[in-house]
Amino acid sequence: MWQRTGAGPTWTELGDELGWPPALRARIVRLMAKEGVLTYGTEPRSLAAAEGTIER
C-alpha cells in the first residue's frame, strides 16, 4: 500500500488482505496497537507497523 498510495492501508484493506472477519477488524487493530505491533492516528490512512516491528 505504501508504494502505491504513499500512505498506510485502511483498516478494511488490511482486514481484506489478511482475511479478518469484518466484525472483528477494529478489535484486532486496536489489540495489535495496544500490543505495540501497529500504530494509528486520527488522520485517514495513518495505520502503520510500529517502529522496530518490521524485519529487514
KESE-401126 format. One record per atom (N, C-alpha, C): atom name; x, y, z; residue number from 1. Coordinates in steps of 0.001 Angstrom, whole numbers. Last residue first. Layout:
BEGIN
+----+---------+---------+---------+-----+
: at :      c1 :      c2 :      c3 :   i :
+----+---------+---------+---------+-----+
: CA :       X :       Y :       Z : NUM :
...
+----+---------+---------+---------+-----+
end
This chain:
BEGIN
+----+---------+---------+---------+-----+
: at :      c1 :      c2 :      c3 :   i :
+----+---------+---------+---------+-----+
:  N :   14040 :   -6494 :    8421 :  56 :
: CA :   14599 :   -6116 :    7114 :  56 :
:  C :   15588 :   -7137 :    6646 :  56 :
:  N :   11025 :   -6643 :   10180 :  55 :
: CA :   12345 :   -7216 :    9927 :  55 :
:  C :   12800 :   -6826 :    8539 :  55 :
:  N :    9289 :   -4311 :   12045 :  54 :
: CA :    9477 :   -4849 :   10689 :  54 :
:  C :   10898 :   -5371 :   10551 :  54 :
:  N :    9190 :   -3115 :   14476 :  53 :
: CA :    8491 :   -4399 :   14341 :  53 :
:  C :    8647 :   -5007 :   12963 :  53 :
:  N :   10292 :    -589 :   14768 :  52 :
: CA :   11044 :   -1722 :   15300 :  52 :
:  C :   10358 :   -3067 :   15136 :  52 :
:  N :    7248 :    1128 :   15041 :  51 :
: CA :    8697 :    1204 :   14842 :  51 :
:  C :    9379 :      13 :   15503 :  51 :
:  N :    4371 :    -614 :   13894 :  50 :
: CA :    5073 :     135 :   14928 :  50 :
:  C :    6572 :      85 :   14673 :  50 :
:  N :    2947 :    -193 :   10712 :  49 :
: CA :    3652 :   -1081 :   11630 :  49 :
:  C :    4387 :    -205 :   12641 :  49 :
:  N :      21 :    1922 :   10494 :  48 :
: CA :    1396 :    1560 :   10141 :  48 :
:  C :    1927 :     529 :   11134 :  48 :
:  N :   -2577 :    4078 :    9572 :  47 :
: CA :   -2217 :    2751 :   10058 :  47 :
:  C :    -827 :    2372 :    9567 :  47 :
:  N :   -3536 :    6357 :    8459 :  46 :
: CA :   -2398 :    6500 :    9374 :  46 :
:  C :   -1916 :    5160 :    9926 :  46 :
:  N :   -5727 :    6835 :    6776 :  45 :
: CA :   -4583 :    6037 :    6298 :  45 :
:  C :   -3332 :    6191 :    7164 :  45 :
:  N :   -6813 :    9940 :    8197 :  44 :
: CA :   -7034 :    8784 :    7318 :  44 :
:  C :   -5709 :    8132 :    6889 :  44 :
:  N :   -5962 :   10733 :   11624 :  43 :
: CA :   -5975 :   11061 :   10207 :  43 :
:  C :   -6171 :    9800 :    9355 :  43 :
:  N :   -5647 :    9735 :   14164 :  42 :
: CA :   -6990 :   10151 :   13764 :  42 :
:  C :   -7078 :   10482 :   12279 :  42 :
:  N :   -3450 :    6876 :   13942 :  41 :
: CA :   -3880 :    8155 :   14493 :  41 :
:  C :   -5264 :    8486 :   13996 :  41 :
:  N :   -1653 :    3907 :   14832 :  40 :
: CA :   -2599 :    4644 :   14002 :  40 :
:  C :   -2951 :    5934 :   14712 :  40 :
:  N :     494 :    1043 :   14786 :  39 :
: CA :     161 :    2378 :   15263 :  39 :
:  C :    -873 :    2972 :   14317 :  39 :
:  N :    1112 :   -2350 :   15858 :  38 :
: CA :     636 :   -1351 :   14907 :  38 :
:  C :     488 :      -4 :   15598 :  38 :
:  N :    2315 :   -3530 :   18091 :  37 :
: CA :    2617 :   -4045 :   16758 :  37 :
:  C :    2244 :   -3034 :   15680 :  37 :
:  N :    1619 :   -3036 :   20727 :  36 :
: CA :    2805 :   -2382 :   20174 :  36 :
:  C :    3212 :   -2860 :   18793 :  36 :
:  N :    -705 :   -3878 :   21834 :  35 :
: CA :     446 :   -4772 :   21997 :  35 :
:  C :    1726 :   -4195 :   21380 :  35 :
:  N :   -2411 :   -1892 :   20921 :  34 :
: CA :   -2159 :   -1997 :   22365 :  34 :
:  C :    -918 :   -2842 :   22647 :  34 :
:  N :   -2445 :   -2595 :   18228 :  33 :
: CA :   -1879 :   -1312 :   18632 :  33 :
:  C :   -1529 :   -1332 :   20122 :  33 :
:  N :   -3760 :   -5040 :   18378 :  32 :
: CA :   -2387 :   -5010 :   17863 :  32 :
:  C :   -1699 :   -3689 :   18201 :  32 :
:  N :   -6233 :   -4112 :   19340 :  31 :
: CA :   -5436 :   -5034 :   20144 :  31 :
:  C :   -3977 :   -5018 :   19692 :  31 :
:  N :   -7069 :   -2565 :   17148 :  30 :
: CA :   -6861 :   -1930 :   18457 :  30 :
:  C :   -6012 :   -2808 :   19375 :  30 :
:  N :   -7255 :   -4584 :   15178 :  29 :
: CA :   -6327 :   -3459 :   15002 :  29 :
:  C :   -6040 :   -2801 :   16348 :  29 :
:  N :   -9266 :   -6229 :   16316 :  28 :
: CA :   -7924 :   -6757 :   16051 :  28 :
:  C :   -6913 :   -5628 :   15925 :  28 :
:  N :  -11475 :   -4458 :   16384 :  27 :
: CA :  -10972 :   -5071 :   17624 :  27 :
:  C :   -9543 :   -5589 :   17444 :  27 :
:  N :  -11815 :   -3931 :   13680 :  26 :
: CA :  -11475 :   -2835 :   14596 :  26 :
:  C :  -10884 :   -3391 :   15888 :  26 :
:  N :  -12437 :   -6626 :   12731 :  25 :
: CA :  -11296 :   -5828 :   12274 :  25 :
:  C :  -10887 :   -4730 :   13235 :  25 :
:  N :  -14656 :   -8186 :   13261 :  24 :
: CA :  -13546 :   -8222 :   14211 :  24 :
:  C :  -12400 :   -7268 :   13872 :  24 :
:  N :  -16494 :   -8020 :   11209 :  23 :
: CA :  -16952 :   -7687 :   12559 :  23 :
:  C :  -15818 :   -7612 :   13575 :  23 :
:  N :  -15083 :   -9014 :    8935 :  22 :
: CA :  -15377 :   -7583 :    9089 :  22 :
:  C :  -15766 :   -7178 :   10515 :  22 :
:  N :  -12501 :  -11361 :    9627 :  21 :
: CA :  -13940 :  -11101 :    9513 :  21 :
:  C :  -14214 :   -9605 :    9738 :  21 :
:  N :   -9485 :  -11181 :    7735 :  20 :
: CA :  -10164 :  -10994 :    9013 :  20 :
:  C :  -11648 :  -10783 :    8783 :  20 :
:  N :   -7717 :  -11543 :    5591 :  19 :
: CA :   -8843 :  -12455 :    5752 :  19 :
:  C :   -9554 :  -12348 :    7088 :  19 :
:  N :   -5761 :   -9773 :    4966 :  18 :
: CA :   -5420 :  -10815 :    5936 :  18 :
:  C :   -6569 :  -11777 :    6229 :  18 :
:  N :   -7055 :   -8085 :    3153 :  17 :
: CA :   -5804 :   -8751 :    2766 :  17 :
:  C :   -5474 :   -9930 :    3682 :  17 :
:  N :   -9186 :   -7130 :    4715 :  16 :
: CA :   -9432 :   -7899 :    3488 :  16 :
:  C :   -8199 :   -8720 :    3115 :  16 :
:  N :   -7766 :   -5740 :    6721 :  15 :
: CA :   -8609 :   -6886 :    7059 :  15 :
:  C :   -8911 :   -7765 :    5858 :  15 :
:  N :   -6593 :   -3718 :    5157 :  14 :
: CA :   -5756 :   -4654 :    5912 :  14 :
:  C :   -6548 :   -5917 :    6248 :  14 :
:  N :   -8914 :   -2433 :    4194 :  13 :
: CA :   -7944 :   -3016 :    3262 :  13 :
:  C :   -7055 :   -4030 :    3959 :  13 :
:  N :  -10052 :   -1601 :    6652 :  12 :
: CA :  -10772 :   -2523 :    5769 :  12 :
:  C :   -9814 :   -3204 :    4796 :  12 :
:  N :   -8224 :     216 :    7583 :  11 :
: CA :   -8464 :    -983 :    8378 :  11 :
:  C :   -9178 :   -2035 :    7540 :  11 :
:  N :   -6163 :    1250 :    4821 :  10 :
: CA :   -7300 :    1426 :    5715 :  10 :
:  C :   -7447 :     141 :    6529 :  10 :
:  N :   -2542 :    1431 :    4783 :   9 :
: CA :   -3840 :     897 :    4358 :   9 :
:  C :   -4946 :    1350 :    5299 :   9 :
:  N :    -534 :    4488 :    4555 :   8 :
: CA :    -890 :    3174 :    5067 :   8 :
:  C :   -2235 :    2710 :    4561 :   8 :
:  N :     768 :    6066 :    1570 :   7 :
: CA :     147 :    6074 :    2896 :   7 :
:  C :    -190 :    4651 :    3301 :   7 :
:  N :    1483 :    5947 :   -1016 :   6 :
: CA :    2301 :    6808 :    -159 :   6 :
:  C :    1741 :    6917 :    1252 :   6 :
:  N :     199 :    4187 :   -2717 :   5 :
: CA :    -508 :    5409 :   -2319 :   5 :
:  C :     342 :    6393 :   -1533 :   5 :
:  N :    2102 :    2160 :   -3426 :   4 :
: CA :    1069 :    2597 :   -4355 :   4 :
:  C :     478 :    3958 :   -3999 :   4 :
:  N :    3779 :    1775 :   -1242 :   3 :
: CA :    4366 :    2021 :   -2555 :   3 :
:  C :    3350 :    2607 :   -3526 :   3 :
:  N :    1919 :    1266 :     802 :   2 :
: CA :    2775 :    2455 :     872 :   2 :
:  C :    3358 :    2785 :    -492 :   2 :
:  N :     819 :   -1186 :       0 :   1 :
: CA :       0 :       0 :       0 :   1 :
:  C :     865 :    1252 :       0 :   1 :
+----+---------+---------+---------+-----+
end
